[in-house]
Amino acid sequence: MIKKILPFLIILLAYTSCIEQIDIKETTFEKLLVVEATLTNQLKIQTVKLSNTIELNSETPISETNAVVTITDSDQIIYNFTETSDGFYQSASPFKAELNKTYTLSINTSNGKTYESTPQKIEGTNEINEVFTKIETKINGDEGVGIFVKSNNTNNDAKYYRYTYKETYKITAPQWSEYRLQIVSDRPPYAVAKILHNEDRKICYNTITSKDIIQAESASLSENNIEKSVRFIPKNDAVITSRYSILIEQHVQSFEAYTYFNTLSKLSSSENVFTQNQPGFIPGNMYSKSNQEDKIVGFFEVTSVSSKRFFFNRDDIFPDQSIETPDYCQLIAPLLSERVDGSISSPLIEQLKRGSSYLYYADNPSPTDLYKGEYLLTPKKCGDCRELGTTAKPSFWVD
């Protein structure tokens, strides 16, 4: 959850029918345990992440290792977690949250401190009915595609929502070539050869997970229906150059969880609210059993989840509007052989030896003062999609 706490502010919030403002008091930095834990009704390996707050001028996260983590349900069934990497704890076997049961998270740290959550339960269920797109123009004039989620709910228990997504997009290297240059002689007379390469580097895929807090509520509406924008992509963004997919998850929250995340979102000034500086301490639903004075950061959430995947091509949204080649894909054409002050060198071979930062793109049949050499080279990330993604096609991908 939050990894940094501003050492001069404490903001106390009471989760009742309203949020009371409490006087802000000065304090010194405290190293606090940070909990990120969401138990869902999906049958899967559940995960708990533990770390510690760090000082304002620090950038290195501190994982909480060697803790004992368990979740206990209202039937007294205990689910044990194992640390799989520093600070990441996974359930020993798949399980899921069930309706009409409560769940309590317990943490015993290596320094002997014990923390526990208040019992949490699924507040309700609601399915995503539709994911759709709209062309939008922002106040600053940016045109792009908005991605919306829609749900029509007859369950009056489900009124508060949090959204997460994973977006996957197809990458086609804009200046890809099936050939590469091989150095034949790096001494005068310099020589290179153009040969076919056997590497798959034209088509790749990349997946990005959302970081922002995205929420909606229907409690203040006359009807229990939700239509929420979860993503806006400028029309020249590289992620929609070709084909794009998004998997949206809708979490039904309790009022307490909704209030916590909503406050966290408002107090955060960064794009990633979970990893950057936070302007205060926000108490969640975790408390110390060892010492009532010990504070803990984070929230243990139990949610029902509905998900839906959506695909579109750029041409579906912006027909006949091709995207421009990125500015960083500027070509160069160094000479194979060049005489300067009586000595001969090879700018082309020197470039090829320089960590392969440039790749062959095409022949240069008409050299100019700007492009003097006989071969055009492109920056590696413009000619090799593996610089931006992986060639492994996702199992869910549909062309």
Buried (B, 14 or more C-beta within 10 A) or exposed (E): BBBBBBBBBBBBBEBEEEEEEEEEEEEEBEEBBBBBBBBBBBEEEBBBBBBBBBEEEEEEBBBBBEBBBBBBBEEEEEBEBEBEEEBBBBBEEEBBBBEEBBBBBBBBBEEEBBBBBEBBBBBBBBBBBEBEBEEBEEEEEBEBBBBBBBBBBEBEBBBBBBBBBBBBBBBEBBBBBEBBBEBEEEEEEBBBEEEEBEEEBBBBBBEEEBBBBBBBBBEEEEEBEBEBBBBBBBBBBBBBBBBBBBBBBBBBBBBBBBBBBBBBBEBBEEEEBBBBBBBBBBBBBBBBEEEEEBBBBBBBBBBBBBBBBBBBBBEEBBEEEEBEBBEEBEBBBBBBBBEEEEEEBBBBBEBBEEEEEBBBBBEBEEEEEEBBBBBBBBBBBBBBBBBBBEBEEEEEEEE
